[in-house]
Amino acid sequence: MAEGRYGGLVGGRFDIAGYLDHQGERFIDRFDANAYLAILRTMDTWDPLRGYGSAAESFSRIRARLSFVGISTDWLFPAESVRRFAESIRAAGAQADYREMTSDHGHDAFLAEQAELVRLLQ
């Protein structure tokens, strides 16, 4: 992989690799493996419409003002999906806005570029 073609490569590895190495070491001291599996299962099966007939029925109950931040290079939660989610909540009558963070750091941009995230949310 050429660094010029794939943003985020540092020393032949994506910059997240060092973070994951460090967090992996810390992680095993803090989490039981079964707890992690439960978290993953919850993430994989989360459905905000479960138990409701429609998005409008589910989201119209929201009383908080919501801000969604999409990250331009996020493959886990693509920016377009985050934008559409914010729009569906807004269409149900809740206060929701969408902002986009342009970054080469993918999903972990909110960790790598915290100052930019704070700026977007102000």
N, CA, C and O atoms as a GROMACS GRO file, in nm:
protein
  488
    1MET      N    1   0.084  -0.118   0.000
    1MET     CA    2   0.000   0.000   0.000
    1MET      C    3   0.088   0.124   0.000
    1MET      O    4   0.179   0.136   0.082
    2ALA      N    5   0.062   0.213  -0.089
    2ALA     CA    6   0.136   0.339  -0.094
    2ALA      C    7   0.072   0.439   0.000
    2ALA      O    8  -0.050   0.454   0.002
    3GLU      N    9   0.154   0.507   0.079
    3GLU     CA   10   0.100   0.603   0.176
    3GLU      C   11   0.019   0.711   0.107
    3GLU      O   12  -0.081   0.756   0.162
    4GLY      N   13   0.060   0.754  -0.010
    4GLY     CA   14  -0.014   0.859  -0.080
    4GLY      C   15  -0.153   0.815  -0.122
    4GLY      O   16  -0.243   0.898  -0.134
    5ARG      N   17  -0.171   0.687  -0.143
    5ARG     CA   18  -0.300   0.637  -0.190
    5ARG      C   19  -0.397   0.611  -0.075
    5ARG      O   20  -0.517   0.633  -0.089
    6TYR      N   21  -0.346   0.566   0.037
    6TYR     CA   22  -0.430   0.532   0.152
    6TYR      C   23  -0.393   0.623   0.268
    6TYR      O   24  -0.288   0.606   0.330
    7GLY      N   25  -0.480   0.721   0.297
    7GLY     CA   26  -0.454   0.812   0.408
    7GLY      C   27  -0.451   0.737   0.540
    7GLY      O   28  -0.515   0.634   0.554
    8GLY      N   29  -0.376   0.789   0.636
    8GLY     CA   30  -0.373   0.732   0.768
    8GLY      C   31  -0.263   0.629   0.791
    8GLY      O   32  -0.250   0.578   0.903
    9LEU      N   33  -0.181   0.596   0.689
    9LEU     CA   34  -0.074   0.500   0.710
    9LEU      C   35   0.045   0.568   0.776
    9LEU      O   36   0.090   0.673   0.732
   10VAL      N   37   0.094   0.507   0.883
   10VAL     CA   38   0.210   0.556   0.955
   10VAL      C   39   0.306   0.439   0.968
   10VAL      O   40   0.274   0.339   1.032
   11GLY      N   41   0.422   0.450   0.909
   11GLY     CA   42   0.520   0.341   0.916
   11GLY      C   43   0.467   0.211   0.858
   11GLY      O   44   0.499   0.103   0.909
   12GLY      N   45   0.388   0.219   0.753
   12GLY     CA   46   0.334   0.099   0.690
   12GLY      C   47   0.210   0.043   0.758
   12GLY      O   48   0.154  -0.056   0.710
   13ARG      N   49   0.168   0.102   0.868
   13ARG     CA   50   0.047   0.057   0.940
   13ARG      C   51  -0.051   0.173   0.948
   13ARG      O   52  -0.010   0.289   0.948
   14PHE      N   53  -0.178   0.142   0.954
   14PHE     CA   54  -0.275   0.248   0.980
   14PHE      C   55  -0.249   0.301   1.120
   14PHE      O   56  -0.213   0.225   1.210
   15ASP      N   57  -0.266   0.432   1.139
   15ASP     CA   58  -0.232   0.492   1.267
   15ASP      C   59  -0.313   0.436   1.383
   15ASP      O   60  -0.271   0.446   1.498
   16ILE      N   61  -0.427   0.376   1.354
   16ILE     CA   62  -0.508   0.316   1.460
   16ILE      C   63  -0.440   0.193   1.519
   16ILE      O   64  -0.472   0.155   1.632
   17ALA      N   65  -0.350   0.129   1.447
   17ALA     CA   66  -0.288   0.005   1.493
   17ALA      C   67  -0.214   0.023   1.625
   17ALA      O   68  -0.226  -0.061   1.714
   18GLY      N   69  -0.139   0.131   1.639
   18GLY     CA   70  -0.068   0.156   1.765
   18GLY      C   71  -0.164   0.179   1.879
   18GLY      O   72  -0.143   0.131   1.991
   19TYR      N   73  -0.271   0.252   1.851
   19TYR     CA   74  -0.374   0.276   1.952
   19TYR      C   75  -0.436   0.143   1.995
   19TYR      O   76  -0.455   0.118   2.114
   20LEU      N   77  -0.467   0.058   1.897
   20LEU     CA   78  -0.529  -0.070   1.929
   20LEU      C   79  -0.434  -0.160   2.009
   20LEU      O   80  -0.478  -0.230   2.100
   21ASP      N   81  -0.305  -0.158   1.975
   21ASP     CA   82  -0.208  -0.235   2.052
   21ASP      C   83  -0.209  -0.193   2.198
   21ASP      O   84  -0.216  -0.276   2.289
   22HIS      N   85  -0.202  -0.063   2.220
   22HIS     CA   86  -0.201  -0.008   2.357
   22HIS      C   87  -0.332  -0.040   2.429
   22HIS      O   88  -0.331  -0.087   2.543
   23GLN      N   89  -0.444  -0.013   2.364
   23GLN     CA   90  -0.573  -0.037   2.426
   23GLN      C   91  -0.599  -0.185   2.451
   23GLN      O   92  -0.663  -0.221   2.549
   24GLY      N   93  -0.549  -0.270   2.363
   24GLY     CA   94  -0.564  -0.414   2.383
   24GLY      C   95  -0.500  -0.461   2.511
   24GLY      O   96  -0.555  -0.544   2.584
   25GLU      N   97  -0.382  -0.407   2.540
   25GLU     CA   98  -0.314  -0.442   2.665
   25GLU      C   99  -0.393  -0.393   2.786
   25GLU      O  100  -0.408  -0.466   2.884
   26ARG      N  101  -0.443  -0.272   2.779
   26ARG     CA  102  -0.522  -0.217   2.890
   26ARG      C  103  -0.657  -0.288   2.901
   26ARG      O  104  -0.709  -0.308   3.011
   27PHE      N  105  -0.712  -0.325   2.788
   27PHE     CA  106  -0.846  -0.382   2.782
   27PHE      C  107  -0.857  -0.512   2.860
   27PHE      O  108  -0.955  -0.533   2.932
   28ILE      N  109  -0.757  -0.599   2.846
   28ILE     CA  110  -0.767  -0.730   2.911
   28ILE      C  111  -0.766  -0.718   3.063
   28ILE      O  112  -0.813  -0.809   3.133
   29ASP      N  113  -0.713  -0.608   3.115
   29ASP     CA  114  -0.715  -0.586   3.259
   29ASP      C  115  -0.848  -0.529   3.308
   29ASP      O  116  -0.880  -0.539   3.427
   30ARG      N  117  -0.926  -0.469   3.218
   30ARG     CA  118  -1.049  -0.400   3.258
   30ARG      C  119  -1.177  -0.476   3.226
   30ARG      O  120  -1.278  -0.454   3.292
   31PHE      N  121  -1.175  -0.563   3.128
   31PHE     CA  122  -1.298  -0.627   3.082
   31PHE      C  123  -1.290  -0.778   3.089
   31PHE      O  124  -1.189  -0.839   3.055
   32ASP      N  125  -1.397  -0.836   3.132
   32ASP     CA  126  -1.417  -0.980   3.120
   32ASP      C  127  -1.454  -1.008   2.975
   32ASP      O  128  -1.531  -0.931   2.917
   33ALA      N  129  -1.403  -1.113   2.916
   33ALA     CA  130  -1.431  -1.143   2.775
   33ALA      C  131  -1.580  -1.156   2.748
   33ALA      O  132  -1.628  -1.116   2.642
   34ASN      N  133  -1.654  -1.212   2.843
   34ASN     CA  134  -1.799  -1.226   2.823
   34ASN      C  135  -1.870  -1.091   2.822
   34ASN      O  136  -1.969  -1.074   2.751
   35ALA      N  137  -1.820  -0.996   2.899
   35ALA     CA  138  -1.878  -0.862   2.897
   35ALA      C  139  -1.857  -0.798   2.760
   35ALA      O  140  -1.946  -0.733   2.706
   36TYR      N  141  -1.740  -0.818   2.704
   36TYR     CA  142  -1.711  -0.764   2.572
   36TYR      C  143  -1.802  -0.827   2.467
   36TYR      O  144  -1.854  -0.757   2.379
   37LEU      N  145  -1.824  -0.957   2.475
   37LEU     CA  146  -1.915  -1.023   2.382
   37LEU      C  147  -2.057  -0.968   2.395
   37LEU      O  148  -2.127  -0.952   2.294
   38ALA      N  149  -2.099  -0.938   2.517
   38ALA     CA  150  -2.232  -0.881   2.538
   38ALA      C  151  -2.241  -0.742   2.477
   38ALA      O  152  -2.343  -0.707   2.418
   39ILE      N  153  -2.135  -0.662   2.489
   39ILE     CA  154  -2.133  -0.528   2.429
   39ILE      C  155  -2.142  -0.540   2.277
   39ILE      O  156  -2.219  -0.469   2.213
   40LEU      N  157  -2.063  -0.629   2.219
   40LEU     CA  158  -2.066  -0.649   2.073
   40LEU      C  159  -2.204  -0.695   2.026
   40LEU      O  160  -2.254  -0.647   1.925
   41ARG      N  161  -2.264  -0.788   2.099
   41ARG     CA  162  -2.396  -0.837   2.062
   41ARG      C  163  -2.498  -0.724   2.068
   41ARG      O  164  -2.585  -0.714   1.981
   42THR      N  165  -2.489  -0.639   2.169
   42THR     CA  166  -2.580  -0.525   2.180
   42THR      C  167  -2.561  -0.430   2.063
   42THR      O  168  -2.659  -0.381   2.007
   43MET      N  169  -2.437  -0.402   2.026
   43MET     CA  170  -2.410  -0.314   1.912
   43MET      C  171  -2.467  -0.373   1.783
   43MET      O  172  -2.525  -0.302   1.702
   44ASP      N  173  -2.449  -0.503   1.766
   44ASP     CA  174  -2.492  -0.569   1.642
   44ASP      C  175  -2.643  -0.582   1.630
   44ASP      O  176  -2.696  -0.589   1.519
   45THR      N  177  -2.713  -0.584   1.742
   45THR     CA  178  -2.858  -0.606   1.737
   45THR      C  179  -2.939  -0.482   1.773
   45THR      O  180  -3.062  -0.489   1.776
   46TRP      N  181  -2.873  -0.370   1.800
   46TRP     CA  182  -2.944  -0.247   1.838
   46TRP      C  183  -3.039  -0.205   1.727
   46TRP      O  184  -3.000  -0.195   1.610
   47ASP      N  185  -3.161  -0.181   1.764
   47ASP     CA  186  -3.263  -0.139   1.668
   47ASP      C  187  -3.353  -0.036   1.736
   47ASP      O  188  -3.438  -0.073   1.816
   48PRO      N  189  -3.335   0.091   1.704
   48PRO     CA  190  -3.414   0.195   1.773
   48PRO      C  191  -3.563   0.190   1.739
   48PRO      O  192  -3.643   0.258   1.803
   49LEU      N  193  -3.601   0.110   1.639
   49LEU     CA  194  -3.742   0.100   1.601
   49LEU      C  195  -3.810  -0.022   1.662
   49LEU      O  196  -3.931  -0.040   1.648
   50ARG      N  197  -3.733  -0.107   1.730
   50ARG     CA  198  -3.790  -0.229   1.788
   50ARG      C  199  -3.903  -0.190   1.884
   50ARG      O  200  -3.886  -0.109   1.975
   51GLY      N  201  -4.018  -0.251   1.862
   51GLY     CA  202  -4.132  -0.225   1.949
   51GLY      C  203  -4.220  -0.110   1.903
   51GLY      O  204  -4.322  -0.082   1.965
   52TYR      N  205  -4.182  -0.043   1.794
   52TYR     CA  206  -4.259   0.069   1.742
   52TYR      C  207  -4.302   0.038   1.599
   52TYR      O  208  -4.236  -0.039   1.529
   53GLY      N  209  -4.411   0.098   1.557
   53GLY     CA  210  -4.462   0.074   1.424
   53GLY      C  211  -4.389   0.149   1.316
   53GLY      O  212  -4.394   0.111   1.199
   54SER      N  213  -4.319   0.256   1.354
   54SER     CA  214  -4.251   0.339   1.253
   54SER      C  215  -4.143   0.423   1.319
   54SER      O  216  -4.136   0.435   1.442
   55ALA      N  217  -4.058   0.481   1.233
   55ALA     CA  218  -3.955   0.572   1.284
   55ALA      C  219  -4.021   0.693   1.351
   55ALA      O  220  -3.976   0.739   1.456
   56ALA      N  221  -4.128   0.744   1.290
   56ALA     CA  222  -4.197   0.861   1.346
   56ALA      C  223  -4.249   0.829   1.486
   56ALA      O  224  -4.237   0.911   1.577
   57GLU      N  225  -4.306   0.712   1.504
   57GLU     CA  226  -4.359   0.674   1.636
   57GLU      C  227  -4.247   0.664   1.739
   57GLU      O  228  -4.262   0.710   1.852
   58SER      N  229  -4.136   0.606   1.700
   58SER     CA  230  -4.023   0.590   1.791
   58SER      C  231  -3.956   0.724   1.822
   58SER      O  232  -3.937   0.759   1.938
   59PHE      N  233  -3.919   0.797   1.718
   59PHE     CA  234  -3.838   0.917   1.736
   59PHE      C  235  -3.916   1.038   1.784
   59PHE      O  236  -3.857   1.131   1.838
   60SER      N  237  -4.048   1.039   1.765
   60SER     CA  238  -4.127   1.155   1.810
   60SER      C  239  -4.128   1.168   1.962
   60SER      O  240  -4.167   1.272   2.015
   61ARG      N  241  -4.087   1.064   2.031
   61ARG     CA  242  -4.081   1.067   2.177
   61ARG      C  243  -3.957   1.139   2.228
   61ARG      O  244  -3.950   1.170   2.348
   62ILE      N  245  -3.862   1.167   2.144
   62ILE     CA  246  -3.736   1.231   2.185
   62ILE      C  247  -3.764   1.376   2.220
   62ILE      O  248  -3.824   1.449   2.142
   63ARG      N  249  -3.719   1.419   2.339
   63ARG     CA  250  -3.738   1.557   2.384
   63ARG      C  251  -3.606   1.635   2.390
   63ARG      O  252  -3.607   1.757   2.402
   64ALA      N  253  -3.496   1.567   2.381
   64ALA     CA  254  -3.364   1.632   2.386
   64ALA      C  255  -3.329   1.690   2.250
   64ALA      O  256  -3.383   1.647   2.148
   65ARG      N  257  -3.239   1.786   2.249
   65ARG     CA  258  -3.182   1.838   2.125
   65ARG      C  259  -3.060   1.752   2.093
   65ARG      O  260  -2.970   1.739   2.176
   66LEU      N  261  -3.057   1.693   1.974
   66LEU     CA  262  -2.951   1.600   1.936
   66LEU      C  263  -2.859   1.659   1.830
   66LEU      O  264  -2.905   1.729   1.739
   67SER      N  265  -2.732   1.631   1.843
   67SER     CA  266  -2.634   1.666   1.740
   67SER      C  267  -2.564   1.538   1.697
   67SER      O  268  -2.512   1.464   1.780
   68PHE      N  269  -2.564   1.513   1.567
   68PHE     CA  270  -2.499   1.396   1.511
   68PHE      C  271  -2.375   1.441   1.437
   68PHE      O  272  -2.377   1.542   1.367
   69VAL      N  273  -2.266   1.367   1.454
   69VAL     CA  274  -2.142   1.399   1.383
   69VAL      C  275  -2.103   1.277   1.299
   69VAL      O  276  -2.076   1.169   1.352
   70GLY      N  277  -2.101   1.297   1.169
   70GLY     CA  278  -2.052   1.195   1.078
   70GLY      C  279  -1.905   1.222   1.052
   70GLY      O  280  -1.861   1.336   1.052
   71ILE      N  281  -1.829   1.116   1.030
   71ILE     CA  282  -1.687   1.129   1.000
   71ILE      C  283  -1.666   1.083   0.857
   71ILE      O  284  -1.704   0.972   0.820
   72SER      N  285  -1.605   1.168   0.777
   72SER     CA  286  -1.595   1.147   0.632
   72SER      C  287  -1.536   1.012   0.593
   72SER      O  288  -1.572   0.958   0.489
   73THR      N  289  -1.446   0.956   0.673
   73THR     CA  290  -1.377   0.831   0.638
   73THR      C  291  -1.417   0.713   0.726
   73THR      O  292  -1.349   0.611   0.726
   74ASP      N  293  -1.525   0.727   0.801
   74ASP     CA  294  -1.570   0.621   0.891
   74ASP      C  295  -1.640   0.511   0.812
   74ASP      O  296  -1.740   0.537   0.744
   75TRP      N  297  -1.589   0.389   0.819
   75TRP     CA  298  -1.652   0.276   0.751
   75TRP      C  299  -1.748   0.202   0.842
   75TRP      O  300  -1.838   0.134   0.794
   76LEU      N  301  -1.730   0.214   0.975
   76LEU     CA  302  -1.819   0.147   1.069
   76LEU      C  303  -1.956   0.215   1.072
   76LEU      O  304  -2.059   0.149   1.067
   77PHE      N  305  -1.955   0.348   1.081
   77PHE     CA  306  -2.076   0.429   1.077
   77PHE      C  307  -2.055   0.536   0.969
   77PHE      O  308  -2.017   0.648   1.001
   78PRO      N  309  -2.080   0.502   0.843
   78PRO     CA  310  -2.054   0.596   0.734
   78PRO      C  311  -2.129   0.729   0.754
   78PRO      O  312  -2.242   0.732   0.802
   79ALA      N  313  -2.062   0.838   0.716
   79ALA     CA  314  -2.119   0.972   0.735
   79ALA      C  315  -2.258   0.982   0.673
   79ALA      O  316  -2.347   1.043   0.733
   80GLU      N  317  -2.278   0.926   0.557
   80GLU     CA  318  -2.408   0.933   0.492
   80GLU      C  319  -2.516   0.865   0.575
   80GLU      O  320  -2.629   0.913   0.582
   81SER      N  321  -2.483   0.754   0.639
   81SER     CA  322  -2.580   0.684   0.725
   81SER      C  323  -2.613   0.767   0.849
   81SER      O  324  -2.728   0.772   0.892
   82VAL      N  325  -2.512   0.830   0.905
   82VAL     CA  326  -2.534   0.916   1.022
   82VAL      C  327  -2.624   1.034   0.982
   82VAL      O  328  -2.715   1.071   1.056
   83ARG      N  329  -2.598   1.093   0.866
   83ARG     CA  330  -2.679   1.205   0.818
   83ARG      C  331  -2.824   1.162   0.800
   83ARG      O  332  -2.915   1.233   0.842
   84ARG      N  333  -2.846   1.047   0.736
   84ARG     CA  334  -2.983   0.998   0.715
   84ARG      C  335  -3.054   0.969   0.847
   84ARG      O  336  -3.173   0.993   0.861
   85PHE      N  337  -2.980   0.917   0.944
   85PHE     CA  338  -3.037   0.890   1.077
   85PHE      C  339  -3.082   1.021   1.141
   85PHE      O  340  -3.193   1.029   1.195
   86ALA      N  341  -2.998   1.123   1.135
   86ALA     CA  342  -3.035   1.254   1.190
   86ALA      C  343  -3.158   1.309   1.119
   86ALA      O  344  -3.248   1.365   1.183
   87GLU      N  345  -3.164   1.294   0.988
   87GLU     CA  346  -3.279   1.342   0.911
   87GLU      C  347  -3.407   1.269   0.949
   87GLU      O  348  -3.513   1.331   0.958
   88SER      N  349  -3.398   1.138   0.973
   88SER     CA  350  -3.519   1.064   1.009
   88SER      C  351  -3.569   1.105   1.148
   88SER      O  352  -3.690   1.107   1.172
   89ILE      N  353  -3.478   1.136   1.237
   89ILE     CA  354  -3.518   1.183   1.370
   89ILE      C  355  -3.580   1.322   1.360
   89ILE      O  356  -3.681   1.350   1.425
   90ARG      N  357  -3.520   1.408   1.280
   90ARG     CA  358  -3.575   1.542   1.258
   90ARG      C  359  -3.712   1.535   1.192
   90ARG      O  360  -3.802   1.612   1.227
   91ALA      N  361  -3.730   1.445   1.096
   91ALA     CA  362  -3.858   1.429   1.028
   91ALA      C  363  -3.969   1.384   1.124
   91ALA      O  364  -4.086   1.409   1.098
   92ALA      N  365  -3.932   1.320   1.233
   92ALA     CA  366  -4.029   1.276   1.333
   92ALA      C  367  -4.065   1.388   1.430
   92ALA      O  368  -4.149   1.370   1.518
   93GLY      N  369  -4.001   1.505   1.413
   93GLY     CA  370  -4.034   1.620   1.497
   93GLY      C  371  -3.937   1.649   1.608
   93GLY      O  372  -3.956   1.744   1.683
   94ALA      N  373  -3.832   1.570   1.621
   94ALA     CA  374  -3.732   1.596   1.724
   94ALA      C  375  -3.629   1.697   1.673
   94ALA      O  376  -3.610   1.711   1.552
   95GLN      N  377  -3.564   1.766   1.764
   95GLN     CA  378  -3.460   1.860   1.726
   95GLN      C  379  -3.330   1.784   1.706
   95GLN      O  380  -3.272   1.731   1.801
   96ALA      N  381  -3.285   1.780   1.582
   96ALA     CA  382  -3.162   1.707   1.550
   96ALA      C  383  -3.089   1.781   1.440
   96ALA      O  384  -3.149   1.822   1.340
   97ASP      N  385  -2.959   1.796   1.457
   97ASP     CA  386  -2.878   1.854   1.350
   97ASP      C  387  -2.764   1.760   1.317
   97ASP      O  388  -2.727   1.673   1.396
   98TYR      N  389  -2.708   1.781   1.200
   98TYR     CA  390  -2.599   1.697   1.151
   98TYR      C  391  -2.479   1.784   1.120
   98TYR      O  392  -2.491   1.891   1.061
   99ARG      N  393  -2.363   1.736   1.162
   99ARG     CA  394  -2.236   1.802   1.132
   99ARG      C  395  -2.141   1.695   1.082
   99ARG      O  396  -2.152   1.578   1.120
  100GLU      N  397  -2.047   1.734   0.998
  100GLU     CA  398  -1.955   1.634   0.945
  100GLU      C  399  -1.811   1.674   0.972
  100GLU      O  400  -1.771   1.789   0.954
  101MET      N  401  -1.735   1.577   1.017
  101MET     CA  402  -1.593   1.593   1.047
  101MET      C  403  -1.514   1.533   0.931
  101MET      O  404  -1.529   1.415   0.900
  102THR      N  405  -1.430   1.613   0.870
  102THR     CA  406  -1.344   1.564   0.762
  102THR      C  407  -1.212   1.519   0.825
  102THR      O  408  -1.143   1.598   0.891
  103SER      N  409  -1.179   1.393   0.805
  103SER     CA  410  -1.061   1.337   0.870
  103SER      C  411  -1.009   1.217   0.793
  103SER      O  412  -1.084   1.150   0.722
  104ASP      N  413  -0.881   1.190   0.806
  104ASP     CA  414  -0.819   1.070   0.750
  104ASP      C  415  -0.814   0.957   0.853
  104ASP      O  416  -0.763   0.849   0.822
  105HIS      N  417  -0.864   0.981   0.973
  105HIS     CA  418  -0.850   0.884   1.083
  105HIS      C  419  -0.965   0.785   1.094
  105HIS      O  420  -0.969   0.707   1.189
  106GLY      N  421  -1.058   0.786   1.001
  106GLY     CA  422  -1.167   0.689   1.004
  106GLY      C  423  -1.251   0.699   1.129
  106GLY      O  424  -1.270   0.808   1.184
  107HIS      N  425  -1.302   0.586   1.174
  107HIS     CA  426  -1.394   0.581   1.288
  107HIS      C  427  -1.335   0.647   1.412
  107HIS      O  428  -1.410   0.705   1.492
  108ASP      N  429  -1.206   0.638   1.431
  108ASP     CA  430  -1.145   0.689   1.553
  108ASP      C  431  -1.103   0.836   1.545
  108ASP      O  432  -1.026   0.883   1.628
  109ALA      N  433  -1.153   0.907   1.446
  109ALA     CA  434  -1.121   1.049   1.435
  109ALA      C  435  -1.164   1.126   1.560
  109ALA      O  436  -1.098   1.223   1.598
  110PHE      N  437  -1.272   1.083   1.622
  110PHE     CA  438  -1.318   1.153   1.743
  110PHE      C  439  -1.217   1.140   1.857
  110PHE      O  440  -1.216   1.222   1.948
  111LEU      N  441  -1.131   1.037   1.852
  111LEU     CA  442  -1.024   1.022   1.950
  111LEU      C  443  -0.897   1.095   1.905
  111LEU      O  444  -0.830   1.160   1.984
  112ALA      N  445  -0.866   1.083   1.776
  112ALA     CA  446  -0.742   1.140   1.723
  112ALA      C  447  -0.749   1.291   1.706
  112ALA      O  448  -0.647   1.359   1.712
  113GLU      N  449  -0.869   1.343   1.685
  113GLU     CA  450  -0.884   1.486   1.659
  113GLU      C  451  -0.992   1.546   1.750
  113GLU      O  452  -1.092   1.600   1.703
  114GLN      N  453  -0.970   1.533   1.879
  114GLN     CA  454  -1.070   1.578   1.975
  114GLN      C  455  -1.099   1.727   1.965
  114GLN      O  456  -1.214   1.769   1.981
  115ALA      N  457  -0.999   1.808   1.940
  115ALA     CA  458  -1.020   1.953   1.929
  115ALA      C  459  -1.115   1.986   1.815
  115ALA      O  460  -1.198   2.076   1.828
  116GLU      N  461  -1.104   1.914   1.703
  116GLU     CA  462  -1.194   1.937   1.590
  116GLU      C  463  -1.336   1.896   1.625
  116GLU      O  464  -1.432   1.964   1.588
  117LEU      N  465  -1.351   1.786   1.696
  117LEU     CA  466  -1.484   1.743   1.739
  117LEU      C  467  -1.548   1.848   1.830
  117LEU      O  468  -1.664   1.883   1.813
  118VAL      N  469  -1.472   1.896   1.926
  118VAL     CA  470  -1.523   2.000   2.017
  118VAL      C  471  -1.564   2.123   1.937
  118VAL      O  472  -1.669   2.182   1.964
  119ARG      N  473  -1.482   2.164   1.840
  119ARG     CA  474  -1.514   2.279   1.757
  119ARG      C  475  -1.647   2.258   1.684
  119ARG      O  476  -1.730   2.348   1.678
  120LEU      N  477  -1.666   2.140   1.630
  120LEU     CA  478  -1.790   2.109   1.558
  120LEU      C  479  -1.914   2.114   1.648
  120LEU      O  480  -2.022   2.150   1.604
  121LEU      N  481  -1.896   2.078   1.773
  121LEU     CA  482  -2.010   2.069   1.864
  121LEU      C  483  -2.040   2.199   1.936
  121LEU      O  484  -2.138   2.206   2.010
  122GLN      N  485  -1.959   2.301   1.918
  122GLN     CA  486  -1.985   2.429   1.984
  122GLN      C  487  -2.086   2.510   1.909
  122GLN      O  488  -2.119   2.621   1.951
   0.00000   0.00000   0.00000
